[in-house]
Amino acid sequence: MTLSFLGRIADRYGLTVRSLLSSVTEVAGQQGVVGALRGDSEVFLNAAARDRVAALCRVPQVGLHRALPAWTREEPLGPSKEEGPAARLHSGVETVAAWGPACPGCVATRTGGVAPARVYLAAH
């Protein structure tokens, strides 16, 4: 899930997910984050924000799209409705695919540390 992935990136840099999203979407002191951050949220990023996240984590867009089915599902606009990097947070079963906790051992092996992570329950 995109929120879980962004949480691991934020942890690596000693940030909260909200501050990471604010940084990724910031243009001229304005953040392009819309919606409430909850534990069951999904994050949708527009193309400009996806470019920034891919550069930050040094993972090609194609790899992120394969790992995160919601990666290109939506092209949100920021709060000012202008172009630029933007993120929209959604919650609820209508917008977030069924998910569950990831295996802690698998997460530790892949990330080199202990961190909570979520996975999609069904193939998408």
PANU-63986 format. One record per residue: residue number from 1; residue in one letter; x, y, z of N, C-alpha, C in turn. Coordinates in nm, 2 decimals. Layout:
! PANU-63986
<num NUM, residu A, n.c1 X, n.c2 Y, n.c3 Z, ca.c1 X, ca.c2 Y, ca.c3 Z, c.c1 X, c.c2 Y, c.c3 Z>
...
//
This chain:
! PANU-63986
<num 1, residu M, n.c1 0.08, n.c2 -0.12, n.c3 0.00, ca.c1 0.00, ca.c2 0.00, ca.c3 0.00, c.c1 0.09, c.c2 0.12, c.c3 0.00>
<num 2, residu T, n.c1 0.04, n.c2 0.23, n.c3 -0.07, ca.c1 0.12, ca.c2 0.35, ca.c3 -0.08, c.c1 0.15, c.c2 0.41, c.c3 0.05>
<num 3, residu L, n.c1 0.06, n.c2 0.42, n.c3 0.14, ca.c1 0.08, ca.c2 0.48, ca.c3 0.27, c.c1 0.18, c.c2 0.40, c.c3 0.35>
<num 4, residu S, n.c1 0.18, n.c2 0.27, n.c3 0.35, ca.c1 0.27, ca.c2 0.19, ca.c3 0.42, c.c1 0.41, c.c2 0.21, c.c3 0.36>
<num 5, residu F, n.c1 0.43, n.c2 0.21, n.c3 0.23, ca.c1 0.55, ca.c2 0.24, ca.c3 0.17, c.c1 0.61, c.c2 0.38, c.c3 0.21>
<num 6, residu L, n.c1 0.52, n.c2 0.48, n.c3 0.20, ca.c1 0.57, ca.c2 0.61, ca.c3 0.24, c.c1 0.60, c.c2 0.62, c.c3 0.39>
<num 7, residu G, n.c1 0.54, n.c2 0.54, n.c3 0.47, ca.c1 0.57, ca.c2 0.54, ca.c3 0.61, c.c1 0.71, c.c2 0.48, c.c3 0.63>
<num 8, residu R, n.c1 0.75, n.c2 0.38, n.c3 0.55, ca.c1 0.89, ca.c2 0.33, ca.c3 0.57, c.c1 0.99, c.c2 0.43, c.c3 0.52>
<num 9, residu I, n.c1 0.96, n.c2 0.50, n.c3 0.41, ca.c1 1.05, ca.c2 0.61, ca.c3 0.37, c.c1 1.06, c.c2 0.72, c.c3 0.47>
<num 10, residu A, n.c1 0.95, n.c2 0.76, n.c3 0.53, ca.c1 0.95, ca.c2 0.86, ca.c3 0.63, c.c1 1.03, c.c2 0.82, c.c3 0.75>
<num 11, residu D, n.c1 1.02, n.c2 0.69, n.c3 0.80, ca.c1 1.09, ca.c2 0.64, ca.c3 0.91, c.c1 1.24, c.c2 0.65, c.c3 0.88>
<num 12, residu R, n.c1 1.28, n.c2 0.61, n.c3 0.76, ca.c1 1.42, ca.c2 0.61, ca.c3 0.72, c.c1 1.49, c.c2 0.75, c.c3 0.74>
<num 13, residu Y, n.c1 1.41, n.c2 0.86, n.c3 0.71, ca.c1 1.46, ca.c2 0.99, ca.c3 0.72, c.c1 1.42, c.c2 1.06, c.c3 0.86>
<num 14, residu G, n.c1 1.36, n.c2 0.99, n.c3 0.95, ca.c1 1.32, ca.c2 1.04, ca.c3 1.08, c.c1 1.21, c.c2 1.14, c.c3 1.07>
<num 15, residu L, n.c1 1.11, n.c2 1.12, n.c3 0.98, ca.c1 1.00, ca.c2 1.20, ca.c3 0.95, c.c1 0.87, c.c2 1.13, c.c3 0.98>
<num 16, residu T, n.c1 0.76, n.c2 1.21, n.c3 1.00, ca.c1 0.63, ca.c2 1.15, ca.c3 1.00, c.c1 0.58, c.c2 1.14, c.c3 0.85>
<num 17, residu V, n.c1 0.48, n.c2 1.06, n.c3 0.83, ca.c1 0.43, ca.c2 1.05, ca.c3 0.69, c.c1 0.37, c.c2 1.18, c.c3 0.65>
<num 18, residu R, n.c1 0.30, n.c2 1.25, n.c3 0.74, ca.c1 0.25, ca.c2 1.38, ca.c3 0.70, c.c1 0.36, c.c2 1.48, c.c3 0.66>
<num 19, residu S, n.c1 0.47, n.c2 1.49, n.c3 0.74, ca.c1 0.57, ca.c2 1.58, ca.c3 0.70, c.c1 0.64, c.c2 1.54, c.c3 0.57>
<num 20, residu L, n.c1 0.65, n.c2 1.41, n.c3 0.55, ca.c1 0.71, ca.c2 1.36, ca.c3 0.42, c.c1 0.62, c.c2 1.41, c.c3 0.30>
<num 21, residu L, n.c1 0.49, n.c2 1.39, n.c3 0.32, ca.c1 0.40, ca.c2 1.43, ca.c3 0.21, c.c1 0.40, c.c2 1.58, c.c3 0.19>
<num 22, residu S, n.c1 0.41, n.c2 1.65, n.c3 0.30, ca.c1 0.42, ca.c2 1.80, ca.c3 0.29, c.c1 0.54, c.c2 1.84, c.c3 0.21>
<num 23, residu S, n.c1 0.66, n.c2 1.77, n.c3 0.24, ca.c1 0.78, ca.c2 1.80, ca.c3 0.17, c.c1 0.78, c.c2 1.77, c.c3 0.03>
<num 24, residu V, n.c1 0.72, n.c2 1.65, n.c3 0.00, ca.c1 0.71, ca.c2 1.60, ca.c3 -0.14, c.c1 0.62, c.c2 1.69, c.c3 -0.23>
<num 25, residu T, n.c1 0.52, n.c2 1.75, n.c3 -0.17, ca.c1 0.42, ca.c2 1.83, ca.c3 -0.24, c.c1 0.45, c.c2 1.98, c.c3 -0.23>
<num 26, residu E, n.c1 0.55, n.c2 2.02, n.c3 -0.16, ca.c1 0.57, ca.c2 2.17, ca.c3 -0.14, c.c1 0.62, c.c2 2.24, c.c3 -0.26>
<num 27, residu V, n.c1 0.55, n.c2 2.35, n.c3 -0.29, ca.c1 0.59, ca.c2 2.44, ca.c3 -0.39, c.c1 0.57, c.c2 2.58, c.c3 -0.34>
<num 28, residu A, n.c1 0.68, n.c2 2.66, n.c3 -0.33, ca.c1 0.67, ca.c2 2.80, ca.c3 -0.29, c.c1 0.61, c.c2 2.81, c.c3 -0.15>
<num 29, residu G, n.c1 0.64, n.c2 2.72, n.c3 -0.06, ca.c1 0.59, ca.c2 2.72, ca.c3 0.08, c.c1 0.45, c.c2 2.67, c.c3 0.10>
<num 30, residu Q, n.c1 0.38, n.c2 2.62, n.c3 -0.01, ca.c1 0.25, ca.c2 2.57, ca.c3 0.00, c.c1 0.25, c.c2 2.42, c.c3 -0.02>
<num 31, residu Q, n.c1 0.19, n.c2 2.34, n.c3 0.07, ca.c1 0.18, ca.c2 2.20, ca.c3 0.06, c.c1 0.06, c.c2 2.16, c.c3 -0.02>
<num 32, residu G, n.c1 0.07, n.c2 2.06, n.c3 -0.10, ca.c1 -0.05, ca.c2 2.01, ca.c3 -0.18, c.c1 -0.10, c.c2 1.88, c.c3 -0.13>
<num 33, residu V, n.c1 -0.13, n.c2 1.87, n.c3 0.00, ca.c1 -0.19, ca.c2 1.75, ca.c3 0.06, c.c1 -0.33, c.c2 1.78, c.c3 0.10>
<num 34, residu V, n.c1 -0.42, n.c2 1.69, n.c3 0.05, ca.c1 -0.56, ca.c2 1.71, ca.c3 0.09, c.c1 -0.61, c.c2 1.58, c.c3 0.15>
<num 35, residu G, n.c1 -0.69, n.c2 1.59, n.c3 0.26, ca.c1 -0.75, ca.c2 1.47, ca.c3 0.32, c.c1 -0.69, c.c2 1.45, c.c3 0.46>
<num 36, residu A, n.c1 -0.76, n.c2 1.36, n.c3 0.53, ca.c1 -0.72, ca.c2 1.33, ca.c3 0.67, c.c1 -0.63, c.c2 1.20, c.c3 0.67>
<num 37, residu L, n.c1 -0.52, n.c2 1.20, n.c3 0.74, ca.c1 -0.43, ca.c2 1.09, ca.c3 0.75, c.c1 -0.48, c.c2 0.99, c.c3 0.86>
<num 38, residu R, n.c1 -0.52, n.c2 0.87, n.c3 0.82, ca.c1 -0.57, ca.c2 0.77, ca.c3 0.92, c.c1 -0.49, c.c2 0.64, c.c3 0.90>
<num 39, residu G, n.c1 -0.49, n.c2 0.55, n.c3 0.99, ca.c1 -0.42, ca.c2 0.43, ca.c3 0.98, c.c1 -0.46, c.c2 0.34, c.c3 0.86>
<num 40, residu D, n.c1 -0.59, n.c2 0.36, n.c3 0.82, ca.c1 -0.64, ca.c2 0.28, ca.c3 0.70, c.c1 -0.64, c.c2 0.36, c.c3 0.57>
<num 41, residu S, n.c1 -0.57, n.c2 0.47, n.c3 0.57, ca.c1 -0.58, ca.c2 0.56, ca.c3 0.45, c.c1 -0.50, c.c2 0.50, c.c3 0.34>
<num 42, residu E, n.c1 -0.53, n.c2 0.54, n.c3 0.22, ca.c1 -0.45, ca.c2 0.52, ca.c3 0.10, c.c1 -0.41, c.c2 0.66, c.c3 0.05>
<num 43, residu V, n.c1 -0.29, n.c2 0.67, n.c3 -0.01, ca.c1 -0.24, ca.c2 0.79, ca.c3 -0.06, c.c1 -0.23, c.c2 0.78, c.c3 -0.21>
<num 44, residu F, n.c1 -0.29, n.c2 0.88, n.c3 -0.27, ca.c1 -0.28, ca.c2 0.89, ca.c3 -0.42, c.c1 -0.20, c.c2 1.02, c.c3 -0.45>
<num 45, residu L, n.c1 -0.10, n.c2 1.00, n.c3 -0.54, ca.c1 -0.01, ca.c2 1.11, ca.c3 -0.57, c.c1 -0.03, c.c2 1.14, c.c3 -0.72>
<num 46, residu N, n.c1 -0.01, n.c2 1.26, n.c3 -0.76, ca.c1 -0.02, ca.c2 1.30, ca.c3 -0.90, c.c1 0.12, c.c2 1.28, c.c3 -0.96>
<num 47, residu A, n.c1 0.14, n.c2 1.29, n.c3 -1.09, ca.c1 0.26, ca.c2 1.26, ca.c3 -1.16, c.c1 0.38, c.c2 1.34, c.c3 -1.10>
<num 48, residu A, n.c1 0.36, n.c2 1.47, n.c3 -1.07, ca.c1 0.48, ca.c2 1.54, ca.c3 -1.02, c.c1 0.52, c.c2 1.49, c.c3 -0.88>
<num 49, residu A, n.c1 0.43, n.c2 1.46, n.c3 -0.79, ca.c1 0.46, ca.c2 1.40, ca.c3 -0.66, c.c1 0.52, c.c2 1.26, c.c3 -0.67>
<num 50, residu R, n.c1 0.47, n.c2 1.18, n.c3 -0.77, ca.c1 0.53, ca.c2 1.05, ca.c3 -0.79, c.c1 0.68, c.c2 1.06, c.c3 -0.83>
<num 51, residu D, n.c1 0.70, n.c2 1.16, n.c3 -0.92, ca.c1 0.84, ca.c2 1.18, ca.c3 -0.96, c.c1 0.93, c.c2 1.21, c.c3 -0.84>
<num 52, residu R, n.c1 0.88, n.c2 1.30, n.c3 -0.75, ca.c1 0.96, ca.c2 1.34, ca.c3 -0.64, c.c1 0.99, c.c2 1.22, c.c3 -0.55>
<num 53, residu V, n.c1 0.88, n.c2 1.14, n.c3 -0.52, ca.c1 0.90, ca.c2 1.02, ca.c3 -0.44, c.c1 1.00, c.c2 0.92, c.c3 -0.50>
<num 54, residu A, n.c1 0.98, n.c2 0.89, n.c3 -0.63, ca.c1 1.07, ca.c2 0.80, ca.c3 -0.70, c.c1 1.22, c.c2 0.85, c.c3 -0.69>
<num 55, residu A, n.c1 1.24, n.c2 0.98, n.c3 -0.70, ca.c1 1.38, ca.c2 1.03, ca.c3 -0.69, c.c1 1.43, c.c2 1.02, c.c3 -0.55>
<num 56, residu L, n.c1 1.34, n.c2 1.04, n.c3 -0.45, ca.c1 1.38, ca.c2 1.04, ca.c3 -0.31, c.c1 1.42, c.c2 0.90, c.c3 -0.27>
<num 57, residu C, n.c1 1.35, n.c2 0.80, n.c3 -0.32, ca.c1 1.38, ca.c2 0.66, ca.c3 -0.28, c.c1 1.47, c.c2 0.59, c.c3 -0.38>
<num 58, residu R, n.c1 1.50, n.c2 0.65, n.c3 -0.49, ca.c1 1.59, ca.c2 0.60, ca.c3 -0.59, c.c1 1.53, c.c2 0.47, c.c3 -0.65>
<num 59, residu V, n.c1 1.40, n.c2 0.46, n.c3 -0.67, ca.c1 1.34, ca.c2 0.35, ca.c3 -0.73, c.c1 1.27, c.c2 0.39, c.c3 -0.86>
<num 60, residu P, n.c1 1.29, n.c2 0.33, n.c3 -0.97, ca.c1 1.23, ca.c2 0.37, ca.c3 -1.10, c.c1 1.07, c.c2 0.36, c.c3 -1.09>
<num 61, residu Q, n.c1 1.01, n.c2 0.45, n.c3 -1.16, ca.c1 0.86, ca.c2 0.46, ca.c3 -1.16, c.c1 0.80, c.c2 0.32, c.c3 -1.19>
<num 62, residu V, n.c1 0.86, n.c2 0.25, n.c3 -1.29, ca.c1 0.80, ca.c2 0.12, ca.c3 -1.33, c.c1 0.80, c.c2 0.02, c.c3 -1.21>
<num 63, residu G, n.c1 0.90, n.c2 0.02, n.c3 -1.13, ca.c1 0.91, ca.c2 -0.06, ca.c3 -1.01, c.c1 0.81, c.c2 -0.03, c.c3 -0.91>
<num 64, residu L, n.c1 0.79, n.c2 0.10, n.c3 -0.89, ca.c1 0.69, ca.c2 0.15, ca.c3 -0.79, c.c1 0.55, c.c2 0.12, c.c3 -0.84>
<num 65, residu H, n.c1 0.53, n.c2 0.13, n.c3 -0.96, ca.c1 0.39, ca.c2 0.10, ca.c3 -1.02, c.c1 0.36, c.c2 -0.05, c.c3 -1.00>
<num 66, residu R, n.c1 0.46, n.c2 -0.13, n.c3 -1.02, ca.c1 0.44, ca.c2 -0.28, ca.c3 -1.01, c.c1 0.41, c.c2 -0.32, c.c3 -0.87>
<num 67, residu A, n.c1 0.48, n.c2 -0.25, n.c3 -0.77, ca.c1 0.47, ca.c2 -0.29, ca.c3 -0.63, c.c1 0.35, c.c2 -0.22, c.c3 -0.57>
<num 68, residu L, n.c1 0.30, n.c2 -0.11, n.c3 -0.62, ca.c1 0.20, ca.c2 -0.03, ca.c3 -0.56, c.c1 0.08, c.c2 -0.01, c.c3 -0.66>
<num 69, residu P, n.c1 -0.02, n.c2 -0.10, n.c3 -0.66, ca.c1 -0.12, ca.c2 -0.09, ca.c3 -0.76, c.c1 -0.19, c.c2 0.05, c.c3 -0.76>
<num 70, residu A, n.c1 -0.20, n.c2 0.12, n.c3 -0.65, ca.c1 -0.27, ca.c2 0.25, ca.c3 -0.65, c.c1 -0.17, c.c2 0.36, c.c3 -0.69>
<num 71, residu W, n.c1 -0.05, n.c2 0.33, n.c3 -0.73, ca.c1 0.05, ca.c2 0.43, ca.c3 -0.77, c.c1 0.00, c.c2 0.53, c.c3 -0.87>
<num 72, residu T, n.c1 -0.07, n.c2 0.49, n.c3 -0.98, ca.c1 -0.11, ca.c2 0.58, ca.c3 -1.08, c.c1 -0.27, c.c2 0.58, c.c3 -1.09>
<num 73, residu R, n.c1 -0.33, n.c2 0.54, n.c3 -0.99, ca.c1 -0.48, ca.c2 0.52, ca.c3 -1.00, c.c1 -0.55, c.c2 0.66, c.c3 -1.00>
<num 74, residu E, n.c1 -0.49, n.c2 0.76, n.c3 -0.95, ca.c1 -0.56, ca.c2 0.89, ca.c3 -0.95, c.c1 -0.46, c.c2 1.00, c.c3 -0.97>
<num 75, residu E, n.c1 -0.50, n.c2 1.11, n.c3 -1.03, ca.c1 -0.42, ca.c2 1.23, ca.c3 -1.05, c.c1 -0.48, c.c2 1.35, c.c3 -0.97>
<num 76, residu P, n.c1 -0.46, n.c2 1.35, n.c3 -0.84, ca.c1 -0.52, ca.c2 1.46, ca.c3 -0.76, c.c1 -0.46, c.c2 1.59, c.c3 -0.78>
<num 77, residu L, n.c1 -0.55, n.c2 1.69, n.c3 -0.76, ca.c1 -0.50, ca.c2 1.83, ca.c3 -0.76, c.c1 -0.48, c.c2 1.87, c.c3 -0.61>
<num 78, residu G, n.c1 -0.39, n.c2 1.97, n.c3 -0.59, ca.c1 -0.37, ca.c2 2.02, ca.c3 -0.46, c.c1 -0.48, c.c2 2.11, c.c3 -0.41>
<num 79, residu P, n.c1 -0.47, n.c2 2.16, n.c3 -0.29, ca.c1 -0.58, ca.c2 2.24, ca.c3 -0.23, c.c1 -0.61, c.c2 2.36, c.c3 -0.32>
<num 80, residu S, n.c1 -0.51, n.c2 2.42, n.c3 -0.39, ca.c1 -0.54, ca.c2 2.54, ca.c3 -0.47, c.c1 -0.59, c.c2 2.51, c.c3 -0.61>
<num 81, residu K, n.c1 -0.60, n.c2 2.38, n.c3 -0.64, ca.c1 -0.65, ca.c2 2.33, ca.c3 -0.77, c.c1 -0.55, c.c2 2.37, c.c3 -0.89>
<num 82, residu E, n.c1 -0.43, n.c2 2.41, n.c3 -0.85, ca.c1 -0.33, ca.c2 2.44, ca.c3 -0.96, c.c1 -0.24, c.c2 2.32, c.c3 -0.98>
<num 83, residu E, n.c1 -0.17, n.c2 2.32, n.c3 -1.09, ca.c1 -0.08, ca.c2 2.21, ca.c3 -1.12, c.c1 0.04, c.c2 2.22, c.c3 -1.02>
<num 84, residu G, n.c1 0.10, n.c2 2.11, n.c3 -1.01, ca.c1 0.22, ca.c2 2.10, ca.c3 -0.92, c.c1 0.20, c.c2 1.97, c.c3 -0.84>
<num 85, residu P, n.c1 0.30, n.c2 1.93, n.c3 -0.76, ca.c1 0.29, ca.c2 1.80, ca.c3 -0.69, c.c1 0.17, c.c2 1.81, c.c3 -0.59>
<num 86, residu A, n.c1 0.10, n.c2 1.70, n.c3 -0.58, ca.c1 -0.02, ca.c2 1.69, ca.c3 -0.49, c.c1 -0.04, c.c2 1.55, c.c3 -0.44>
<num 87, residu A, n.c1 -0.10, n.c2 1.54, n.c3 -0.32, ca.c1 -0.13, ca.c2 1.41, ca.c3 -0.27, c.c1 -0.27, c.c2 1.42, c.c3 -0.21>
<num 88, residu R, n.c1 -0.35, n.c2 1.32, n.c3 -0.23, ca.c1 -0.48, ca.c2 1.31, ca.c3 -0.17, c.c1 -0.49, c.c2 1.18, c.c3 -0.09>
<num 89, residu L, n.c1 -0.54, n.c2 1.20, n.c3 0.04, ca.c1 -0.56, ca.c2 1.08, ca.c3 0.13, c.c1 -0.70, c.c2 1.04, c.c3 0.13>
<num 90, residu H, n.c1 -0.73, n.c2 0.91, n.c3 0.11, ca.c1 -0.86, ca.c2 0.85, ca.c3 0.11, c.c1 -0.87, c.c2 0.75, c.c3 0.21>
<num 91, residu S, n.c1 -0.98, n.c2 0.73, n.c3 0.27, ca.c1 -1.01, ca.c2 0.62, ca.c3 0.37, c.c1 -1.14, c.c2 0.55, c.c3 0.33>
<num 92, residu G, n.c1 -1.16, n.c2 0.43, n.c3 0.37, ca.c1 -1.28, ca.c2 0.36, ca.c3 0.35, c.c1 -1.27, c.c2 0.25, c.c3 0.25>
<num 93, residu V, n.c1 -1.36, n.c2 0.16, n.c3 0.26, ca.c1 -1.35, ca.c2 0.04, ca.c3 0.18, c.c1 -1.38, c.c2 0.07, c.c3 0.03>
<num 94, residu E, n.c1 -1.45, n.c2 0.18, n.c3 0.00, ca.c1 -1.48, ca.c2 0.21, ca.c3 -0.14, c.c1 -1.35, c.c2 0.25, c.c3 -0.22>
<num 95, residu T, n.c1 -1.25, n.c2 0.31, n.c3 -0.15, ca.c1 -1.13, ca.c2 0.36, ca.c3 -0.22, c.c1 -1.01, c.c2 0.28, c.c3 -0.18>
<num 96, residu V, n.c1 -1.01, n.c2 0.21, n.c3 -0.08, ca.c1 -0.89, ca.c2 0.14, ca.c3 -0.03, c.c1 -0.91, c.c2 -0.01, c.c3 -0.04>
<num 97, residu A, n.c1 -0.82, n.c2 -0.08, n.c3 -0.12, ca.c1 -0.84, ca.c2 -0.23, ca.c3 -0.13, c.c1 -0.81, c.c2 -0.30, c.c3 0.00>
<num 98, residu A, n.c1 -0.87, n.c2 -0.42, n.c3 0.01, ca.c1 -0.85, ca.c2 -0.49, ca.c3 0.13, c.c1 -0.70, c.c2 -0.52, c.c3 0.16>
<num 99, residu W, n.c1 -0.66, n.c2 -0.49, n.c3 0.29, ca.c1 -0.52, ca.c2 -0.50, ca.c3 0.32, c.c1 -0.51, c.c2 -0.57, c.c3 0.46>
<num 100, residu G, n.c1 -0.39, n.c2 -0.61, n.c3 0.49, ca.c1 -0.36, ca.c2 -0.68, ca.c3 0.62, c.c1 -0.21, c.c2 -0.65, c.c3 0.65>
<num 101, residu P, n.c1 -0.17, n.c2 -0.69, n.c3 0.77, ca.c1 -0.03, ca.c2 -0.67, ca.c3 0.81, c.c1 0.06, c.c2 -0.76, c.c3 0.73>
<num 102, residu A, n.c1 0.18, n.c2 -0.70, n.c3 0.70, ca.c1 0.28, ca.c2 -0.78, ca.c3 0.64, c.c1 0.36, c.c2 -0.86, c.c3 0.74>
<num 103, residu C, n.c1 0.42, n.c2 -0.97, n.c3 0.69, ca.c1 0.50, ca.c2 -1.05, ca.c3 0.78, c.c1 0.62, c.c2 -0.97, c.c3 0.83>
<num 104, residu P, n.c1 0.63, n.c2 -0.96, n.c3 0.97, ca.c1 0.74, ca.c2 -0.88, ca.c3 1.02, c.c1 0.88, c.c2 -0.93, c.c3 0.98>
<num 105, residu G, n.c1 0.90, n.c2 -1.06, n.c3 0.97, ca.c1 1.03, ca.c2 -1.11, ca.c3 0.93, c.c1 1.06, c.c2 -1.08, c.c3 0.78>
<num 106, residu C, n.c1 0.96, n.c2 -1.08, n.c3 0.70, ca.c1 0.98, ca.c2 -1.04, ca.c3 0.56, c.c1 1.01, c.c2 -0.89, c.c3 0.54>
<num 107, residu V, n.c1 0.94, n.c2 -0.81, n.c3 0.62, ca.c1 0.97, ca.c2 -0.67, ca.c3 0.62, c.c1 1.11, c.c2 -0.64, c.c3 0.67>
<num 108, residu A, n.c1 1.15, n.c2 -0.71, n.c3 0.78, ca.c1 1.29, ca.c2 -0.69, ca.c3 0.83, c.c1 1.40, c.c2 -0.73, c.c3 0.73>
<num 109, residu T, n.c1 1.37, n.c2 -0.84, n.c3 0.66, ca.c1 1.47, ca.c2 -0.89, ca.c3 0.56, c.c1 1.48, c.c2 -0.79, c.c3 0.44>
<num 110, residu R, n.c1 1.37, n.c2 -0.73, n.c3 0.40, ca.c1 1.37, ca.c2 -0.64, ca.c3 0.28, c.c1 1.42, c.c2 -0.50, c.c3 0.32>
<num 111, residu T, n.c1 1.39, n.c2 -0.45, n.c3 0.44, ca.c1 1.42, ca.c2 -0.32, ca.c3 0.48, c.c1 1.54, c.c2 -0.30, c.c3 0.57>
<num 112, residu G, n.c1 1.58, n.c2 -0.41, n.c3 0.63, ca.c1 1.70, ca.c2 -0.41, ca.c3 0.72, c.c1 1.66, c.c2 -0.36, c.c3 0.86>
<num 113, residu G, n.c1 1.53, n.c2 -0.36, n.c3 0.89, ca.c1 1.49, ca.c2 -0.31, ca.c3 1.02, c.c1 1.35, c.c2 -0.35, c.c3 1.05>
<num 114, residu V, n.c1 1.31, n.c2 -0.33, n.c3 1.17, ca.c1 1.17, ca.c2 -0.37, ca.c3 1.21, c.c1 1.08, c.c2 -0.25, c.c3 1.19>
<num 115, residu A, n.c1 0.98, n.c2 -0.26, n.c3 1.11, ca.c1 0.88, ca.c2 -0.15, ca.c3 1.08, c.c1 0.75, c.c2 -0.22, c.c3 1.05>
<num 116, residu P, n.c1 0.64, n.c2 -0.15, n.c3 1.09, ca.c1 0.51, ca.c2 -0.21, ca.c3 1.05, c.c1 0.49, c.c2 -0.18, c.c3 0.90>
<num 117, residu A, n.c1 0.43, n.c2 -0.28, n.c3 0.83, ca.c1 0.40, ca.c2 -0.26, ca.c3 0.69, c.c1 0.27, c.c2 -0.33, c.c3 0.66>
<num 118, residu R, n.c1 0.20, n.c2 -0.29, n.c3 0.55, ca.c1 0.08, ca.c2 -0.35, ca.c3 0.51, c.c1 0.09, c.c2 -0.41, c.c3 0.37>
<num 119, residu V, n.c1 0.01, n.c2 -0.51, n.c3 0.34, ca.c1 0.01, ca.c2 -0.57, ca.c3 0.21, c.c1 -0.13, c.c2 -0.58, c.c3 0.16>
<num 120, residu Y, n.c1 -0.15, n.c2 -0.58, n.c3 0.03, ca.c1 -0.28, ca.c2 -0.61, ca.c3 -0.03, c.c1 -0.32, c.c2 -0.76, c.c3 0.00>
<num 121, residu L, n.c1 -0.44, n.c2 -0.79, n.c3 0.03, ca.c1 -0.48, ca.c2 -0.93, ca.c3 0.05, c.c1 -0.51, c.c2 -1.00, c.c3 -0.07>
<num 122, residu A, n.c1 -0.56, n.c2 -0.93, n.c3 -0.18, ca.c1 -0.59, ca.c2 -1.00, ca.c3 -0.30, c.c1 -0.50, c.c2 -0.95, c.c3 -0.41>
<num 123, residu A, n.c1 -0.48, n.c2 -1.03, n.c3 -0.51, ca.c1 -0.40, ca.c2 -0.99, ca.c3 -0.62, c.c1 -0.47, c.c2 -0.88, c.c3 -0.70>
<num 124, residu H, n.c1 -0.40, n.c2 -0.77, n.c3 -0.74, ca.c1 -0.47, ca.c2 -0.66, ca.c3 -0.81, c.c1 -0.39, c.c2 -0.64, c.c3 -0.94>
//
